[in-house]
C-alpha cells in the first residue's frame, strides 16, 4: 500500500517530513506503507487511479466528481492563524512584489498561470471566483501553459512568464516557511472563498475494514502523539479531522456552473490548448 503527499511536498525537505509523518502514523496503525514520490511532471491522475492507495492526498474537485475510486481517510487542519482551525484553504492571487498591479481587477488584460484542469485551487476555484465578477469581455490576455504545481505557478509569476497566478494557500504557507526567498518576490492581491482542503484518501476495498479504522484513528490522534509533535509543527499542521464526504460536493456544482458560463464568455483572448 502506498502513501503520497506530492500535493504538499513543496520542497525535498518537506517531502521528507511527510514521509516521516506517514511512517509514524502507519506504525501506530500496524501497517507497512511505501512512500511513493510520484514527482512532477508525472500526472496526479496516474496516482489517484491506483488501486493500492492507503493515504494519498487528492484534490477536492476530482474527489467530489468521483473521477477516481477513493474513500476518505482524513483531512489536514493547517496551524497558521488564517486557517482558523478548520480543514479549509483557498487560492491566493499572487503577482510580483514589484508589479504595478494592485488589485485583481488590475490583472485583467494580462497573462495568468493555472496549474491543471483538475485542480480546485489552481483552476476550478479561481474560475468560480472570476465568474462572480464576470463581464462581457475576456478577462485576461492569455492563459499560459499548465504550471502543474503551486510552485510552478509561483515561479511563472516570478520569472515573468505570467503576471498573476492563483496559488493554494496551504502550499503557499509551506513555501513561506521553506522558500522565503521565493515568496518574498510576490504579494497577494486577492483571495478566493475558502473551500474544504484536499483530503487524504485510500482505495475502496484495498484495506481490510480494521486496517482502515486503525489508520484513520492514527491520523486523527496524531496531534496528541508527543513523538509526532515536531513533525506536525514543521508541516504547519494543527491536527487531522474526518470530514463528511458531502462537504466536497459543492466544488463539483460550482465548477460545472462556472464552466458553462465560460464556454460562452471567453476568459482570455489566447488560451493554451490544455485549458480549452
URBELGI-V460274 format. One record per residue. N is the residue number from 1. RES is the residue in three letters. OMEGA is omega as a letter, one per 20 degrees, with the letter a starting at -180 (none if undefined). Layout:
# URBELGI-V460274
N:RES:OMEGA + N:RES:OMEGA
This chain:
# URBELGI-V460274
1:UNK:a + 2:UNK:r + 3:UNK:a + 4:UNK:r + 5:UNK:a + 6:UNK:a + 7:UNK:a + 8:UNK:r + 9:UNK:a + 10:UNK:r + 11:UNK:r + 12:UNK:r + 13:UNK:r + 14:UNK:r + 15:UNK:r + 16:UNK:r + 17:UNK:r + 18:UNK:r + 19:UNK:r + 20:UNK:r + 21:UNK:a + 22:UNK:a + 23:UNK:r + 24:UNK:r + 25:UNK:r + 26:UNK:r + 27:UNK:r + 28:UNK:a + 29:UNK:a + 30:UNK:a + 31:UNK:r + 32:UNK:a + 33:UNK:r + 34:UNK:r + 35:UNK:a + 36:UNK:a + 37:UNK:a + 38:UNK:a + 39:UNK:r + 40:UNK:j + 41:UNK:r + 42:UNK:a + 43:UNK:r + 44:UNK:a + 45:UNK:r + 46:UNK:r + 47:UNK:a + 48:UNK:a + 49:UNK:r + 50:UNK:a + 51:UNK:a + 52:UNK:r + 53:UNK:r + 54:UNK:r + 55:UNK:a + 56:UNK:r + 57:UNK:r + 58:UNK:r + 59:UNK:a + 60:UNK:a + 61:UNK:r + 62:UNK:r + 63:UNK:a + 64:UNK:a + 65:UNK:a + 66:UNK:a + 67:UNK:a + 68:UNK:r + 69:UNK:a + 70:UNK:r + 71:UNK:a + 72:UNK:r + 73:UNK:a + 74:UNK:r + 75:UNK:a + 76:UNK:r + 77:UNK:a + 78:UNK:a + 79:UNK:r + 80:UNK:a + 81:UNK:a + 82:UNK:r + 83:UNK:r + 84:UNK:r + 85:UNK:a + 86:UNK:r + 87:UNK:a + 88:UNK:r + 89:UNK:a + 90:UNK:r + 91:UNK:r + 92:UNK:r + 93:UNK:a + 94:UNK:r + 95:UNK:r + 96:UNK:a + 97:UNK:a + 98:UNK:r + 99:UNK:r + 100:UNK:a + 101:UNK:a + 102:UNK:a + 103:UNK:r + 104:UNK:r + 105:UNK:r + 106:UNK:a + 107:UNK:r + 108:UNK:a + 109:UNK:r + 110:UNK:a + 111:UNK:a + 112:UNK:r + 113:UNK:r + 114:UNK:r + 115:UNK:a + 116:UNK:a + 117:UNK:a + 118:UNK:r + 119:UNK:r + 120:UNK:a + 121:UNK:a + 122:UNK:a + 123:UNK:a + 124:UNK:r + 125:UNK:r + 126:UNK:r + 127:UNK:r + 128:UNK:r + 129:UNK:r + 130:UNK:r + 131:UNK:a + 132:UNK:a + 133:UNK:a + 134:UNK:r + 135:UNK:a + 136:UNK:a + 137:UNK:r + 138:UNK:a + 139:UNK:a + 140:UNK:r + 141:UNK:a + 142:UNK:r + 143:UNK:a + 144:UNK:a + 145:UNK:r + 146:UNK:a + 147:UNK:r + 148:UNK:a + 149:UNK:r + 150:UNK:r + 151:UNK:r + 152:UNK:r + 153:UNK:r + 154:UNK:a + 155:UNK:r + 156:UNK:r + 157:UNK:a + 158:UNK:a + 159:UNK:r + 160:UNK:r + 161:UNK:r + 162:UNK:a + 163:UNK:a + 164:UNK:r + 165:UNK:r + 166:UNK:a + 167:UNK:r + 168:UNK:a + 169:UNK:r + 170:UNK:r + 171:UNK:r + 172:UNK:r + 173:UNK:r + 174:UNK:r + 175:UNK:r + 176:UNK:a + 177:UNK:a + 178:UNK:r + 179:UNK:a + 180:UNK:r + 181:UNK:r + 182:UNK:a + 183:UNK:r + 184:UNK:a + 185:UNK:a + 186:UNK:r + 187:UNK:a + 188:UNK:r + 189:UNK:r + 190:UNK:r + 191:UNK:r + 192:UNK:r + 193:UNK:r + 194:UNK:r + 195:UNK:r + 196:UNK:a + 197:UNK:r + 198:UNK:a + 199:UNK:r + 200:UNK:a + 201:UNK:r + 202:UNK:r + 203:UNK:r + 204:UNK:r + 205:UNK:a + 206:UNK:r + 207:UNK:r + 208:UNK:a + 209:UNK:r + 210:UNK:r + 211:UNK:r + 212:UNK:r + 213:UNK:r + 214:UNK:r + 215:UNK:r + 216:UNK:a + 217:UNK:a + 218:UNK:r + 219:UNK:a + 220:UNK:r + 221:UNK:a + 222:UNK:a + 223:UNK:r + 224:UNK:r + 225:UNK:a + 226:UNK:r + 227:UNK:a + 228:UNK:a + 229:UNK:r + 230:UNK:r + 231:UNK:r + 232:UNK:r + 233:UNK:a + 234:UNK:r + 235:UNK:r + 236:UNK:a + 237:UNK:r + 238:UNK:a + 239:UNK:r + 240:UNK:r + 241:UNK:r + 242:UNK:a + 243:UNK:r + 244:UNK:r + 245:UNK:a + 246:UNK:a + 247:UNK:r + 248:UNK:a + 249:UNK:r + 250:UNK:r + 251:UNK:r + 252:UNK:a + 253:UNK:a + 254:UNK:a + 255:UNK:r + 256:UNK:r + 257:UNK:a + 258:UNK:r + 259:UNK:r + 260:UNK:r + 261:UNK:a + 262:UNK:r + 263:UNK:a + 264:UNK:r + 265:UNK:a + 266:UNK:r + 267:UNK:a + 268:UNK:r + 269:UNK:r + 270:UNK:a + 271:UNK:r + 272:UNK:a + 273:UNK:a + 274:UNK:a + 275:UNK:r + 276:UNK:none
